[in-house]
Amino acid sequence: MASKHGSTAELATALAAGLRHHGADVDVRAPGAVSSVAGYDVVIVGSAVYRNRWLREARDFLDEYSGPLRSREVFLFSSGPIAEQGRPVNNHYDVAPAMARTGAHEHRTFAGKIDPAVLSAGERVVVRMTGARLGDFRDWDEIGSWASEIVARVTDRAGRRVPTEQT
């Protein structure tokens, strides 16, 4: 997972815990720490979204590993704040091309967290311009439910769990 201020990393950790709860073997790594996806049948790639884009680290990972990812079960997630009306602030321009390049089964957007104490001056301006709300809006139950859905989808016919990696 690509995380700028740690919120998406916390989300990925919770997703990993949910996957493990359902019997999956899971490694959680930042995209820059991955040297190969060999040995993984499932890869979950996530990124924080800023200014309608995934973080460069996640985009670069998908560019580098798009070939090997096409032969695996791939799921994508985005983490971002929500506006006053409850709609996602970001349109996630990177998602459709990422799904096409990797053959991902699904993309989920999870509400994020905005802590003004960690934002730069420029980020605070963007928050005001987009109407994003300050606070932690991550839905831990929703994240756990998605983990359960992923495990159900990738369990083989013999009932065995397949290894999973998150980046």
TIMIBA-294123 format. One line per 4 residues: number of its first residue (from 1); their letters; for each residue y, x, z of N, C-alpha, C, O. Coordinates in Angstrom, 2 decimals. Layout:
BEGIN
NUM) a) Y X Z Y X Z Y X Z Y X Z  ...
//
This chain:
BEGIN
1) mask) -1.17 0.83 0.00 0.00 0.00 0.00 1.23 0.88 0.00 1.26 1.94 0.63  2.24 0.44 -0.71 3.51 1.16 -0.72 4.47 0.42 0.20 4.76 -0.76 0.00  4.95 1.13 1.20 5.78 0.51 2.23 7.01 1.37 2.45 6.89 2.58 2.65  8.17 0.77 2.43 9.41 1.54 2.60 9.79 1.71 4.06 10.14 2.81 4.49
5) hgst) 9.72 0.62 4.83 10.13 0.67 6.24 8.98 0.34 7.19 9.21 0.20 8.39  7.75 0.23 6.68 6.59 0.03 7.54 6.05 -1.37 7.62 4.91 -1.56 8.05  6.81 -2.37 7.21 6.35 -3.76 7.31 5.14 -4.02 6.42 4.20 -4.68 6.84  5.17 -3.51 5.20 4.04 -3.72 4.28 2.82 -2.95 4.76 1.69 -3.41 4.58
9) aela) 3.02 -1.80 5.36 1.91 -1.04 5.94 1.25 -1.85 7.06 0.03 -1.87 7.16  2.05 -2.50 7.88 1.50 -3.34 8.95 0.73 -4.52 8.35 -0.32 -4.90 8.87  1.25 -5.09 7.28 0.57 -6.18 6.60 -0.79 -5.70 6.06 -1.80 -6.39 6.22  -0.81 -4.51 5.43 -2.05 -3.96 4.90 -3.05 -3.68 6.01 -4.25 -3.89 5.83
13) tala) -2.58 -3.22 7.15 -3.46 -2.97 8.29 -4.09 -4.27 8.78 -5.27 -4.30 9.11  -3.31 -5.34 8.82 -3.84 -6.64 9.23 -4.85 -7.17 8.21 -5.87 -7.73 8.59  -4.56 -6.98 6.93 -5.49 -7.39 5.89 -6.80 -6.60 6.02 -7.88 -7.18 5.90  -6.70 -5.31 6.26 -7.89 -4.48 6.45 -8.71 -4.96 7.65 -9.93 -5.02 7.58
17) aglr) -8.03 -5.31 8.73 -8.74 -5.81 9.91 -9.49 -7.10 9.58 -10.62 -7.31 10.02  -8.85 -7.97 8.80 -9.51 -9.20 8.38 -10.72 -8.93 7.49 -11.75 -9.58 7.63  -10.59 -7.98 6.59 -11.71 -7.61 5.73 -12.86 -7.04 6.55 -14.02 -7.38 6.33  -12.53 -6.18 7.50 -13.56 -5.59 8.37 -14.25 -6.66 9.21 -15.46 -6.62 9.41
21) hhga) -13.47 -7.62 9.68 -14.03 -8.72 10.48 -15.12 -9.45 9.71 -16.07 -9.97 10.30  -14.99 -9.48 8.40 -15.98 -10.16 7.55 -17.00 -9.19 6.96 -17.71 -9.53 6.02  -17.07 -7.97 7.52 -18.12 -7.04 7.17 -17.80 -6.02 6.10 -18.69 -5.26 5.71  -16.59 -5.97 5.61 -16.25 -5.00 4.57 -15.97 -3.63 5.17 -15.44 -3.52 6.28
25) dvdv) -16.32 -2.61 4.44 -15.93 -1.24 4.77 -14.60 -1.00 4.07 -14.50 -1.16 2.86  -13.58 -0.61 4.82 -12.22 -0.55 4.27 -11.55 0.77 4.63 -11.63 1.24 5.76  -10.88 1.35 3.65 -9.97 2.47 3.85 -8.57 1.98 3.49 -8.40 1.30 2.47  -7.58 2.32 4.29 -6.19 1.98 3.99 -5.45 3.28 3.72 -5.43 4.18 4.56
29) rapg) -4.86 3.36 2.54 -4.15 4.58 2.15 -2.88 4.24 1.41 -2.80 3.23 0.70  -1.89 5.09 1.57 -0.69 4.99 0.74 -1.08 5.44 -0.66 -1.94 6.30 -0.81  -0.46 4.88 -1.69 -0.84 5.25 -3.06 -0.79 6.74 -3.33 -1.65 7.26 -4.04  0.18 7.44 -2.79 0.30 8.88 -3.01 -0.81 9.69 -2.36 -0.99 10.86 -2.70
33) avss) -1.55 9.08 -1.43 -2.63 9.78 -0.74 -3.98 9.58 -1.41 -5.00 10.10 -0.94  -4.00 8.82 -2.51 -5.25 8.55 -3.22 -5.42 9.57 -4.33 -4.53 9.76 -5.16  -6.60 10.22 -4.36 -6.88 11.18 -5.42 -7.92 10.66 -6.40 -8.12 11.24 -7.46  -8.59 9.56 -6.05 -9.60 8.97 -6.91 -9.96 7.59 -6.37 -9.86 7.34 -5.17
37) vagy) -10.36 6.69 -7.26 -10.88 5.40 -6.82 -12.40 5.35 -6.99 -13.03 4.31 -6.78  -12.98 6.50 -7.37 -14.45 6.57 -7.48 -15.06 6.25 -6.12 -14.54 6.65 -5.08  -16.15 5.53 -6.13 -16.81 5.17 -4.89 -16.34 3.84 -4.31 -16.88 3.38 -3.30  -15.36 3.23 -4.94 -14.87 1.93 -4.47 -15.15 0.88 -5.53 -14.86 1.07 -6.71
41) dvvi) -15.71 -0.23 -5.09 -15.96 -1.35 -5.99 -14.78 -2.30 -6.03 -14.57 -3.00 -7.02  -14.00 -2.32 -4.94 -12.86 -3.22 -4.81 -11.65 -2.39 -4.41 -11.73 -1.52 -3.55  -10.51 -2.67 -5.06 -9.27 -2.01 -4.70 -8.19 -3.08 -4.57 -8.01 -3.91 -5.45  -7.50 -3.04 -3.44 -6.39 -3.96 -3.19 -5.12 -3.11 -3.19 -5.00 -2.17 -2.40
45) vgsa) -4.20 -3.44 -4.06 -2.96 -2.68 -4.19 -1.81 -3.58 -3.78 -1.67 -4.71 -4.26  -0.98 -3.07 -2.87 0.16 -3.85 -2.41 1.41 -3.04 -2.37 1.38 -1.81 -2.28  2.53 -3.73 -2.44 3.82 -3.06 -2.37 4.86 -3.98 -1.78 4.83 -5.20 -1.93  5.79 -3.34 -1.09 7.01 -4.03 -0.72 7.79 -4.25 -2.02 7.63 -3.50 -2.98
49) vyrn) 8.61 -5.27 -2.03 9.42 -5.59 -3.21 10.89 -5.44 -2.85 11.38 -6.04 -1.89  11.57 -4.63 -3.62 13.01 -4.43 -3.46 13.67 -4.60 -4.81 13.26 -4.00 -5.81  14.70 -5.42 -4.85 15.45 -5.67 -6.09 14.51 -6.08 -7.21 14.62 -5.59 -8.34  13.60 -6.96 -6.89 12.66 -7.55 -7.84 11.63 -6.58 -8.39 11.00 -6.87 -9.41
53) rwlr) 11.43 -5.45 -7.75 10.49 -4.45 -8.24 9.58 -3.97 -7.12 9.97 -3.93 -5.95  8.36 -3.61 -7.50 7.49 -2.90 -6.58 8.07 -1.52 -6.37 8.85 -1.03 -7.19  7.71 -0.87 -5.27 8.14 0.49 -5.03 7.52 1.42 -6.07 6.41 1.20 -6.55  8.26 2.47 -6.40 7.80 3.41 -7.44 6.41 3.95 -7.15 5.60 4.12 -8.07
57) eard) 6.12 4.24 -5.89 4.82 4.79 -5.52 3.68 3.88 -5.97 2.65 4.36 -6.46  3.85 2.57 -5.81 2.81 1.62 -6.24 2.76 1.53 -7.76 1.67 1.49 -8.34  3.90 1.51 -8.40 3.93 1.45 -9.88 3.27 2.70 -10.47 2.51 2.61 -11.43  3.58 3.86 -9.91 2.98 5.11 -10.39 1.45 5.11 -10.19 0.71 5.56 -11.06
61) flde) 1.00 4.59 -9.05 -0.44 4.50 -8.80 -1.11 3.65 -9.88 -2.14 4.05 -10.43  -0.54 2.50 -10.18 -1.13 1.64 -11.20 -1.13 2.30 -12.57 -2.08 2.15 -13.34  -0.07 3.02 -12.88 -0.03 3.74 -14.16 -1.15 4.78 -14.23 -1.84 4.89 -15.24  -1.32 5.54 -13.15 -2.30 6.62 -13.15 -3.74 6.12 -13.15 -4.60 6.71 -13.79
65) ysgp) -4.01 5.03 -12.43 -5.39 4.57 -12.24 -5.72 3.28 -12.99 -6.76 2.68 -12.72  -4.88 2.85 -13.91 -5.14 1.58 -14.58 -6.49 1.57 -15.29 -7.17 0.54 -15.28  -6.89 2.67 -15.89 -8.19 2.72 -16.56 -9.35 2.51 -15.60 -10.14 1.58 -15.79  -9.47 3.35 -14.57 -10.57 3.17 -13.62 -10.52 1.82 -12.88 -11.56 1.28 -12.51
69) lrsr) -9.33 1.29 -12.66 -9.23 0.01 -11.95 -9.81 -1.14 -12.77 -10.30 -2.12 -12.20  -9.77 -1.04 -14.09 -10.29 -2.11 -14.94 -11.79 -2.34 -14.74 -12.31 -3.41 -15.08  -12.50 -1.35 -14.20 -13.94 -1.51 -13.99 -14.25 -1.86 -12.53 -15.40 -1.75 -12.09  -13.24 -2.27 -11.78 -13.41 -2.63 -10.38 -12.84 -4.03 -10.13 -12.14 -4.60 -10.96
73) evfl) -13.17 -4.55 -8.96 -12.55 -5.79 -8.51 -11.18 -5.41 -7.96 -11.09 -4.63 -7.01  -10.11 -5.95 -8.52 -8.76 -5.58 -8.12 -8.00 -6.82 -7.68 -8.05 -7.87 -8.31  -7.29 -6.66 -6.57 -6.41 -7.70 -6.04 -5.07 -7.05 -5.75 -5.02 -5.88 -5.35  -4.00 -7.78 -5.96 -2.66 -7.26 -5.74 -1.92 -8.13 -4.74 -2.14 -9.34 -4.67
77) fssg) -1.04 -7.50 -3.96 -0.16 -8.30 -3.10 1.22 -7.68 -3.05 1.40 -6.47 -3.19  2.19 -8.55 -2.84 3.58 -8.14 -2.67 4.04 -8.63 -1.32 3.61 -9.68 -0.84  4.92 -7.87 -0.72 5.51 -8.25 0.55 7.02 -8.25 0.38 7.61 -7.26 -0.04  7.61 -9.37 0.71 9.05 -9.45 0.58 9.62 -10.55 1.44 8.89 -11.41 1.92
81) piae) 10.90 -10.51 1.63 11.56 -11.53 2.46 11.62 -12.87 1.76 11.32 -12.98 0.57  12.01 -13.88 2.51 12.19 -15.20 1.92 13.63 -15.63 2.11 14.30 -15.20 3.04  14.09 -16.49 1.22 15.46 -17.00 1.29 15.50 -18.23 2.20 14.46 -18.70 2.68  16.68 -18.72 2.41 16.86 -19.89 3.28 16.02 -21.09 2.84 15.54 -21.84 3.69
85) qgrp) 15.84 -21.26 1.56 15.11 -22.42 1.05 13.60 -22.24 1.11 12.86 -23.12 0.66  13.13 -21.13 1.64 11.71 -20.90 1.76 11.07 -20.35 0.50 9.85 -20.18 0.45  11.85 -20.08 -0.52 11.31 -19.51 -1.76 11.36 -17.99 -1.67 12.20 -17.43 -0.96  10.47 -17.31 -2.39 10.54 -15.85 -2.39 11.87 -15.38 -2.96 12.37 -15.95 -3.94
89) vnnh) 12.43 -14.34 -2.36 13.70 -13.79 -2.85 13.48 -13.08 -4.17 14.32 -13.15 -5.07  12.36 -12.39 -4.29 12.11 -11.54 -5.45 11.18 -12.22 -6.46 10.27 -12.96 -6.08  11.44 -11.95 -7.74 10.62 -12.50 -8.81 9.43 -11.62 -9.16 8.56 -12.04 -9.92  9.37 -10.42 -8.63 8.25 -9.51 -8.83 7.98 -9.24 -10.30 6.90 -9.57 -10.81
93) ydva) 8.94 -8.66 -10.97 8.82 -8.37 -12.39 7.63 -7.49 -12.73 7.17 -7.51 -13.87  7.13 -6.73 -11.79 6.04 -5.79 -12.04 4.66 -6.44 -12.02 3.70 -5.82 -12.47  4.54 -7.64 -11.51 3.22 -8.21 -11.25 2.47 -8.55 -12.54 1.31 -8.16 -12.67  3.06 -9.24 -13.46 2.34 -9.62 -14.69 1.83 -8.39 -15.44 0.66 -8.37 -15.83
97) pama) 2.66 -7.37 -15.67 2.13 -6.18 -16.34 1.04 -5.48 -15.52 0.08 -4.96 -16.09  1.18 -5.46 -14.20 0.18 -4.82 -13.35 -1.15 -5.56 -13.45 -2.21 -4.94 -13.51  -1.10 -6.87 -13.46 -2.34 -7.65 -13.58 -2.99 -7.40 -14.93 -4.21 -7.28 -15.02  -2.19 -7.34 -15.98 -2.74 -7.10 -17.32 -3.36 -5.71 -17.42 -4.44 -5.55 -17.99
101) rtga) -2.69 -4.70 -16.87 -3.19 -3.32 -16.96 -4.46 -3.10 -16.16 -5.32 -2.32 -16.56  -4.60 -3.78 -15.04 -5.73 -3.52 -14.15 -6.83 -4.57 -14.23 -7.94 -4.34 -13.74  -6.55 -5.71 -14.86 -7.51 -6.81 -14.86 -7.65 -7.45 -13.50 -8.70 -8.01 -13.18  -6.60 -7.36 -12.68 -6.64 -7.91 -11.32 -7.00 -9.39 -11.33 -6.59 -10.14 -12.22
105) hehr) -7.78 -9.78 -10.33 -8.18 -11.18 -10.19 -7.04 -12.06 -9.70 -6.92 -13.22 -10.10  -6.21 -11.49 -8.84 -5.24 -12.34 -8.16 -4.09 -11.50 -7.62 -4.23 -10.31 -7.34  -2.95 -12.15 -7.49 -1.79 -11.56 -6.82 -1.31 -12.57 -5.78 -1.21 -13.77 -6.06  -1.02 -12.08 -4.60 -0.44 -12.92 -3.54 0.88 -12.33 -3.11 1.05 -11.11 -3.06
109) tfag) 1.81 -13.20 -2.80 3.08 -12.77 -2.21 3.11 -13.26 -0.78 2.92 -14.44 -0.50  3.36 -12.33 0.13 3.48 -12.66 1.53 4.92 -12.47 1.96 5.59 -11.52 1.55  5.39 -13.38 2.78 6.72 -13.22 3.35 6.76 -11.93 4.13 5.75 -11.49 4.69  7.92 -11.32 4.17 8.02 -10.01 4.80 8.83 -10.03 6.08 8.94 -11.03 6.79
113) kidp) 9.39 -8.89 6.33 10.16 -8.66 7.55 11.40 -7.87 7.17 11.33 -6.88 6.43  12.54 -8.31 7.67 13.77 -7.55 7.48 14.34 -7.24 8.85 14.78 -8.12 9.58  14.32 -5.96 9.16 14.87 -5.47 10.42 16.17 -4.75 10.07 16.13 -3.66 9.49  17.32 -5.33 10.42 18.59 -4.71 10.03 18.78 -3.30 10.60 19.56 -2.52 10.06
117) avls) 18.07 -2.98 11.67 18.22 -1.66 12.28 17.70 -0.54 11.39 18.11 0.61 11.55  16.80 -0.84 10.44 16.23 0.20 9.59 16.81 0.20 8.18 16.46 1.07 7.38  17.68 -0.75 7.88 18.23 -0.86 6.53 19.40 0.09 6.31 20.19 0.35 7.21  19.47 0.60 5.08 20.64 1.39 4.69 21.80 0.44 4.42 21.61 -0.78 4.35
121) ager) 22.99 0.97 4.27 24.16 0.14 3.98 23.95 -0.62 2.67 24.28 -1.81 2.58  23.39 0.05 1.66 23.13 -0.61 0.38 22.12 -1.73 0.51 22.26 -2.78 -0.12  21.08 -1.51 1.31 20.08 -2.55 1.52 20.67 -3.76 2.24 20.32 -4.90 1.95  21.57 -3.51 3.19 22.22 -4.63 3.89 23.05 -5.46 2.91 23.10 -6.68 3.04
125) vvvr) 23.70 -4.82 1.94 24.47 -5.54 0.92 23.54 -6.41 0.08 23.84 -7.57 -0.19  22.40 -5.85 -0.32 21.44 -6.60 -1.13 20.92 -7.81 -0.35 20.78 -8.90 -0.91  20.65 -7.63 0.94 20.18 -8.74 1.77 21.22 -9.87 1.77 20.87 -11.04 1.63  22.47 -9.50 1.93 23.53 -10.53 1.92 23.64 -11.20 0.56 23.79 -12.42 0.47
129) mtga) 23.56 -10.42 -0.51 23.71 -10.96 -1.86 22.57 -11.90 -2.25 22.79 -12.88 -2.96  21.37 -11.61 -1.80 20.21 -12.42 -2.17 20.00 -13.62 -1.26 19.22 -14.51 -1.59  20.67 -13.64 -0.14 20.47 -14.75 0.80 19.22 -14.60 1.63 18.74 -15.58 2.22  18.67 -13.39 1.69 17.46 -13.17 2.48 17.78 -13.31 3.97 18.87 -12.97 4.43
133) rlgd) 16.80 -13.80 4.70 16.96 -13.97 6.14 16.47 -12.75 6.89 15.49 -12.12 6.49  17.15 -12.43 7.97 16.71 -11.35 8.85 15.61 -11.88 9.76 15.66 -13.03 10.20  14.63 -11.04 10.05 13.56 -11.42 10.95 12.20 -11.10 10.37 12.09 -10.55 9.28  11.18 -11.44 11.12 9.80 -11.20 10.73 9.17 -12.53 10.35 8.97 -13.40 11.21
137) frdw) 8.85 -12.70 9.07 8.31 -13.96 8.57 6.87 -13.82 8.08 6.36 -14.71 7.40  6.22 -12.72 8.43 4.84 -12.52 8.00 3.93 -13.54 8.69 4.04 -13.76 9.90  3.05 -14.13 7.92 2.12 -15.14 8.43 0.75 -14.49 8.56 0.01 -14.37 7.59  0.43 -14.07 9.77 -0.80 -13.32 10.02 -2.04 -14.15 9.72 -3.05 -13.61 9.27
141) deig) -1.98 -15.45 9.95 -3.13 -16.31 9.63 -3.36 -16.38 8.11 -4.50 -16.36 7.65  -2.28 -16.45 7.35 -2.38 -16.47 5.89 -3.02 -15.17 5.38 -3.84 -15.19 4.47  -2.63 -14.06 5.97 -3.17 -12.76 5.58 -4.66 -12.70 5.91 -5.46 -12.23 5.11  -5.03 -13.17 7.10 -6.44 -13.21 7.48 -7.27 -14.11 6.59 -8.41 -13.79 6.26
145) swas) -6.70 -15.24 6.19 -7.40 -16.15 5.29 -7.66 -15.51 3.93 -8.73 -15.68 3.34  -6.66 -14.77 3.45 -6.85 -14.11 2.16 -7.95 -13.06 2.26 -8.74 -12.89 1.32  -8.01 -12.36 3.36 -9.08 -11.38 3.56 -10.44 -12.06 3.45 -11.35 -11.54 2.80  -10.58 -13.20 4.07 -11.83 -13.95 4.02 -12.15 -14.36 2.58 -13.30 -14.27 2.15
149) eiva) -11.15 -14.81 1.84 -11.36 -15.20 0.44 -11.79 -14.01 -0.42 -12.66 -14.15 -1.27  -11.18 -12.86 -0.18 -11.54 -11.67 -0.96 -12.99 -11.29 -0.70 -13.74 -11.03 -1.64  -13.38 -11.24 0.56 -14.75 -10.87 0.89 -15.73 -11.85 0.28 -16.76 -11.44 -0.26  -15.44 -13.14 0.34 -16.33 -14.14 -0.26 -16.45 -13.92 -1.77 -17.52 -14.10 -2.34
153) rvtd) -15.37 -13.53 -2.39 -15.37 -13.35 -3.84 -16.15 -12.10 -4.26 -16.77 -12.08 -5.33  -16.12 -11.07 -3.44 -16.75 -9.81 -3.85 -18.09 -9.54 -3.19 -18.65 -8.46 -3.36  -18.60 -10.49 -2.46 -19.93 -10.34 -1.88 -20.95 -10.50 -3.00 -20.89 -11.46 -3.76  -21.87 -9.57 -3.10 -22.83 -9.65 -4.19 -23.86 -10.75 -3.93 -23.91 -11.33 -2.85
157) ragr) -24.65 -11.03 -4.93 -25.60 -12.14 -4.84 -26.65 -11.97 -3.74 -27.24 -12.94 -3.28  -26.87 -10.73 -3.32 -27.83 -10.47 -2.24 -27.18 -10.63 -0.87 -27.84 -10.47 0.15  -25.87 -10.96 -0.86 -25.19 -11.16 0.40 -24.63 -9.89 1.00 -24.18 -9.89 2.14  -24.64 -8.79 0.23 -24.11 -7.52 0.74 -22.62 -7.45 0.46 -22.13 -7.97 -0.54
161) rvpt) -21.91 -6.79 1.35 -20.49 -6.56 1.17 -20.30 -5.31 0.33 -21.08 -4.36 0.43  -19.28 -5.30 -0.49 -19.00 -4.14 -1.31 -17.87 -3.33 -0.67 -16.99 -3.91 -0.03  -17.89 -1.99 -0.84 -16.81 -1.15 -0.25 -15.45 -1.53 -0.83 -15.34 -1.90 -2.00  -14.42 -1.45 -0.01 -13.07 -1.85 -0.41 -12.08 -0.76 -0.05 -12.19 -0.15 1.01
165) eqt) -11.11 -0.52 -0.93 -10.02 0.40 -0.63 -8.71 -0.33 -0.83 -8.56 -1.09 -1.79  -7.77 -0.10 0.06 -6.42 -0.65 -0.07 -5.46 0.48 -0.33 -5.53 1.52 0.33  -4.58 0.28 -1.28 -3.52 1.25 -1.50 -2.20 0.55 -1.53 -1.16 1.18 -1.71
//
